[in-house]
């Protein structure tokens, strides 16, 4: 699974749009009835290029059944979500 890039957030301090390039990798696998449930995580730590404010983004996603996003969480520090992440297989 991967996240279609860029994932766009806005800086909480200055309000500027920030495109975040976020790699995502499989961090766990759990066997279930219809095959494995795969857990993915992507992390970005950086600064706003406009005001130098700290920006942290973490996305966790679970694929189950294969080829389908069961659920996901987005955690943001110093930023606000502009749009929902788009996942690609």
C-alpha positions as CSV (number, residue, x, y, z in Angstrom):
1,X,0.0,0.0,0.0
2,X,1.1,3.6,-0.5
3,X,-0.3,7.0,0.0
4,X,-0.9,9.1,-3.2
5,X,1.4,12.0,-2.8
6,X,1.5,14.7,-1.7
7,X,-0.7,14.6,1.3
8,X,-1.6,18.3,2.0
9,X,-1.9,19.9,5.4
10,X,-2.0,23.5,6.6
11,X,0.3,25.0,9.2
12,X,-1.5,25.9,12.4
13,X,0.7,28.9,12.9
14,X,0.7,30.7,9.6
15,X,-2.1,28.8,7.6
16,X,0.1,28.0,4.6
17,X,-0.5,24.8,2.6
18,X,2.2,22.2,3.1
19,X,2.6,19.2,0.7
20,X,3.9,16.3,2.7
21,X,5.7,13.5,1.0
22,X,5.0,10.5,3.2
23,X,6.3,7.0,2.8
24,X,4.3,4.2,4.3
25,X,5.5,0.8,5.3
26,X,4.0,-2.4,6.7
27,X,4.6,-2.7,10.4
28,X,2.4,-5.7,11.3
29,X,0.4,-8.6,10.0
30,X,-2.4,-10.4,11.8
31,X,-4.1,-13.6,10.4
32,X,-7.9,-13.3,10.1
33,X,-10.7,-15.3,8.4
34,X,-10.3,-13.7,5.0
35,X,-6.5,-13.6,5.0
36,X,-4.0,-11.3,6.7
37,X,-4.8,-7.9,8.1
38,X,-1.8,-5.7,7.3
39,X,-1.0,-2.7,9.5
40,X,0.9,0.3,7.8
41,X,2.5,3.4,9.2
42,X,3.9,6.6,7.7
43,X,5.7,9.3,9.6
44,X,6.8,12.9,8.6
45,X,8.7,15.2,10.9
46,X,9.6,18.6,9.5
47,X,9.1,22.3,9.6
48,X,6.9,24.7,7.8
49,X,8.9,26.3,5.0
50,X,7.1,29.6,5.6
51,X,7.3,30.2,9.4
52,X,9.6,27.4,10.6
53,X,7.0,25.9,12.9
54,X,7.3,22.2,13.8
55,X,5.0,19.9,11.6
56,X,4.5,16.2,12.5
57,X,2.3,13.9,10.6
58,X,1.6,10.2,11.4
59,X,-0.8,8.0,9.4
60,X,-1.7,4.5,10.4
61,X,-3.8,2.3,8.1
62,X,-5.1,-1.2,8.2
63,X,-5.6,-3.3,5.0
64,X,-8.3,-6.0,5.3
65,X,-9.3,-7.8,3.3
66,X,-6.4,-7.6,0.8
67,X,-6.7,-4.5,-1.4
68,X,-9.1,-2.7,0.8
69,X,-8.5,0.0,3.5
70,X,-10.4,-1.2,6.6
71,X,-9.7,2.0,8.6
72,X,-7.0,4.6,9.2
73,X,-6.0,7.3,11.7
74,X,-4.2,10.6,11.0
75,X,-2.3,12.3,13.9
76,X,-1.1,15.9,13.4
77,X,1.0,18.2,15.5
78,X,1.3,21.8,14.3
79,X,-0.9,21.2,11.3
80,X,-4.5,20.8,10.2
81,X,-5.8,18.3,7.7
82,X,-6.9,19.8,4.3
83,X,-8.1,16.5,2.8
84,X,-8.3,12.9,3.6
85,X,-5.4,10.7,2.5
86,X,-5.8,8.6,-0.6
87,X,-4.4,5.1,-0.6
88,X,-3.2,3.1,-3.6
89,X,-2.4,-0.6,-3.9
